[in-house]
Amino acid sequence: MSVAKKEYKRITVKTLVDMKANGEKISMLTAYDYTMAKIVDGAGTDVILVGDSASNVMAGHETTLPITLDQMIYHASSVVRAVSRALVVVDLPFGSYQSDPKEALRSAIRIMKESGGHALKLEGGKEIKESIKRILNAGIPVMGHLGLTPQSIYKFGTYTVRAKEEQEAMQLLEDAKLLERLGCFAIVLEKIPAELAKQVAASVSIPIIGIGAGNGVDGQVLVLHDMLGMTHEFHPRFLRRYLNLYEDMTQAISQYVDDVKSIDFPNDNEQY
Ligand code: KIV
């Protein structure tokens, strides 16, 4: 089904809250470099997340933990240079905000100053409340992230669905309400039961963006390389692949290699 996209010149945090109030779904994708961000923005994506998933898809690490603040700033500034419409949200990487609120604010200011990003995303609920308050007090918009929070993967031990048990579900709901009260403008909910995500979305007035959280929320986010089918070893149930670029690119590159070897490339029209 094709849905009319509303014409917004520039997406702001206020636009997103208005979109939820008007029942308009929010589209969000990751990007980590200029060329991809230009395409993602040009296609009308509302929010571009410079996710710390760059640690996986760009750098080949097993987890998101190794990526540094400097590396996030490099990715974010490349994305910002490409974008003219979307809101650019940047992940605060592991180790840059957990130790104390002052360090969190310092890291937040570095990203905002050095990358030109528009907002930040932090993983966690009440345990990082003071850091979120400090960052918000500095005038920096904050997006929360609850449920499966990959920076805590060694605490969880696995990437399976979170908050299936009553106690964790109730804590997640409380955390979402707390993030709203603190002044966060949106929350990502990752890999939790669809019913719970729907309940959270109905309990707060800020947008809830889901990944593996069903369709009862206010928007969806996917990792760009996954939805384009560039990564082919990762196939969680929530992932819809819109292309199979791994195969298409392999085919194209292999054709190029053959053409070079057989002196088919370059031909007479492809030289001076
Ligand atoms: O880093 C990331 O890509 C994310 C999304 C999975 C929400 O946090």
Boltz pocket constraint, residues with backbone or C-beta under 6 A from the ligand:
constraints:
  - pocket:
      binder: B
      contacts: [[A, 30], [A, 49], [A, 50], [A, 51], [A, 52], [A, 53], [A, 54], [A, 91], [A, 188], [A, 190], [A, 211], [A, 221], [A, 222], [A, 223]]
      max_distance: 6.0
